[in-house]
Amino acid sequence: TKTDYEIALTRVACERAAEGHRAAHGCFLDGGSERDVTLAYLRAADQLEADLPYDAIVAFDEKAAVLHYENKRGADAAPGRLLLLDAGAGHHGYASDISRTWTVDDAPDAMRALVEGVDALERRLVEAIAPGRDFAELHLEAHRGVAELLHEVGIVRSSPAEAVDRQLTRAFFPHGIGHGLGLAVHEVGGRLADPDGGERTPPDGHVLRTTRRLEPGHLVTIEPGLYFIPMLLEPWRQGADAAVVDWDLVDQLTPFGGVRIEDDVLCTDDGFEDLTRPLLAGPRGV
């Protein structure tokens, strides 16, 4: 649980990261490389790489499907058609953690629909933050939202409920909906059952760093994603249920890697405060 002072420090870290994201987006649109985008981010955020709370993820195109991609390619991989930028900033030890995904204007309609759809899903999940909210249930709600989006775009032919029941969404969304944030980017104590200890385990088969019921003062990230990771999709392509997926569309979109949208959200006495979205718009604007 964060004090008002800790949140004040985090706000500065959020402001710095938002400045960096805006500059990075502009560099991407101007045809810069992953290295160029990284340098633009650092300059605008007024951070050295050693100041960052984690190594920024600056991923063009297919590299956006690598969840913790850490390389920074040069001109040989530029310009990109999609940028997934997962980057934060630090201030007196406190971290921010923001992700945005942008495409060029001539990206396929289906890919642009996925970016906008993940952003809309993230907004719904943020608005569900409130005291007493079960964070693990919020994670499962994210899977239901991913299933709906896959069905709407035409990637998955089965109903959203069937996609979740068959665990198909876990091939497209393999990470947790978010985590605690503070002095550690992945804040400790996310699975505590109660103040006396114990652990609340994630839903069966899911990867999730935070499983607590939210309380006022909890600071968490909300970060749904949707990716085309060949290693995770190949068993479905070769499996008995292969027909439920439009593989031609998957192959068209795989070179664009994937989408992640992430904001830093404070649970308050009567709901939530999004610390980052007022500073940095979603993928349709900056």
N, C-alpha and C positions, 0 to 999 in steps of 0.2 A: 504494500500500500504506500503510495507516494504522498509526501507532504506538499504543501503549496510551494515551498522553496524548490523542491525537486522538480515540480512541474514547470516552474518559472525557468529553470535551467534548460529543461527539455524544450521549451518553446523556442529558445534561442537556437538550439540545435536544429529544430524543425525549420526555422526561418532560413538558416544557412543552407540546408539541404534543398529547400524549395528554389532558392536562387541558383544553386548549381543545376538543378533539373531544367530550369528554363533555358539556361545557357547551353546545356548539353543538347536539348531538343533543337535549338536553333542551329547548332553545329552539325547535327545529323541531317537536317533539312538542306543545309548548304553543301552536303556531299562529303563531310569529314569522315575520317576513319574512326574505329573504336578508340585508338590512341588519342586522336584529336578530340573526340567527345569527352574522354576522361580528363584531358588537360583543361578543356573548357569548364567542366564541372568543378575541378579543383580551384581554378582561378575565381570563379563566381562564388563558390562557397567559402572562399578564403581559408582553405584547408590544404595542408600537405598530406601526402598519402599516409604518413605516420599519425596524423590527427584523426583520420577516419575511424569510426568504431568498427568497421569491417571493410574488407577489400571490395570495392564497388564492382557490381556485375554490370558490364557494358557489353551487351550481346546483340550482334546484328544477325538477322535472318535465322538460319538453322541453329545457331548457337544459343538462341533464346530457349531451346528445349533442354539445355544443360542447366540444371537448377542452380548450381553454384559455379557457373562459368567464371573463370578468373583471368583468362588471357585478354590481351588488348591488342588486336591485330592492326596492322598498319594499312598503307594505301593499297596493298594487294587485295584486301577484302572490302574495299570501299568503291562506290557508295553502297550503303545498305538500303533495303526496302522496308525493313522493320527494325526498330530499336526497342529492346527491353532493358530498361535502366533501373537497377535496384541499388540505391545508394543513399547513405545517410551522412550525418555530420555529427561531430562531437562538441560539447561545451562543458568545461569543468568536469569531465568524466561522464556526463550523461549523453545518451545517444538518441538520435532519430533514425528512422528506417522507413524509406519511402520507395515505392515502385510505381513506375509508369511504363506503358507500352504505346508506341506510336508507329504508324505506317505512313509510307508515301501515298500520294493521292491515287496512284494507279495500281495499288494493291488489289487483289481479287476482292470482289464484293463480299464473299463468304468470310474472308479473313478480317475485313473491316467490321463485319457484323459480329464476329467473335470478340474483337477488341471492345466494341461498344457494349456487347452483351455481358462480358465479364465486369466491365465498369458498372453497369446497371445492377448486376448481382452484388457487387461489393457495396454499393450504396444501400441496398436493402439489408445487408448483413450489419453494416454500421448502425443503421437506424434501429436494429434490434437490441443494441447494447443497453443494458439497464441492470440495476442491482438485482441480484438473485438469478440472473440469466445463466443457464448452464452452458459453459463454453464448448463442451463436447457436443451438445445438441446443436449449437450454432455451426459446428463443423459439419455435422450430418445435413443440416439445412443447406450448406454450401454445395454438398454433393447433389442434393435434389435440384438446386439451381443449375449446376453444371449439366445435369441430365436434360433438363428442359431446354437449355441452350443448344446442346448437341442435337436434340430432336428438331428444334426450330430451324437450325441452319441446314439440316438434312444429312448430317454426318452419321447419326444413329437412327435407324428405322424403327426400332422398338419404342414402346412408350417410355417416358421418363422413369416411371415407377419400376418397370422391368429392368432398365439400364442400371438403376441403383441396386435392385435385388440381385442381379447377376454380377455385381461388383465391377461392371464395365467402366463406371466413372472413375474408378481408381487407376485405370490405365491412362486416363487423360488428366487426372488431378491427383498426383501421388503424394502431395505434401499436406501438412496441416493448415488449417485456416488462419493460424496466427500464433502469437506467443507473447509473453510478458516482455516489457521493455523498461530499461532504466540504466543503471550502471553497467549492466550486461545487456548486450543486444538481445540475447535469448535469456531473459531474466530468470533467476533461480526461483524455486518455490512454486512453479506452475502446476504441479500435480499434487500439492498438499490437500489432504482430505479435510483437515480442520486445523485450528491453531495448535492442537496437541500433537500433530503429526499424522502419520499414515499417508497413503497414496491413493488417488483416484486414477485408475488406469484408463487409457484411451479406449474408445469403442473397438471391438474385436477386429484386428487386422489393419487398423488405421494408425498412421503416424501423427502424433499430436503432442506438442510440448506443454500445452496448457489444458487442463481438464477441470479447473476449479469453477465454482459458482462465483460470478463476478460480484465485487463489493465496491462501494464508493472509494475512489483512490486507486483502483487498479488501472494500470496503463497497459494496453495491449495493441498489437498490430492486427489488422484485418486484411488478409491477402489471398483471395481466391485466385486460381490460375487454371489455365487450360493449355495443354501442350501436346505436341506430336513427337513422342519419344519412341523411335523404332523398336528399341529393346523391349518396351512394355506393350507395344501394340502387336508385335509379331505373333505372340501366342494366340491372340484373338484372330489374327488374319489366317492362321493355320488351324484354328479350332473348329469345333462343331457349330458354333454360333457365328461363324464368319459373316453370314449373310445379313446380320443385323447392322453391319457397318458399310457405308458407301466408301469402299477403298479407293476408288478413282478420285473422290473428293479429298480423302486423306492424303493421297499422293500429291495432289495439287497444292495442298496447304502445308505439307511437311517442310518444304524449303523455308517457310516463314517461322518455324520453330515453336512459337507459343506466345501466351499472354499472361502477364501477372500485373495486378493492380493492388496497391497496398497503401494504407493510411494508418496513422497513429492515433488511437482513440482512448480517451479517458472516461472511465465509468464515474458518473456523478451521483449525487443523492437522488436525483429525479430522472436520470436517463444517461446521456452521454454528451461529450464534447469532442468533436473531431479536431485535433490539433493541426492537421496538415492540409486537409482539403480546402479550407479557406485561403491557404497560402498558394496552392497549386491545383489548378483545375484538372479534370480528367483528360482522357486522350483526345477529346474533341476540341480542346482549347487549352491555352496556357495562361 
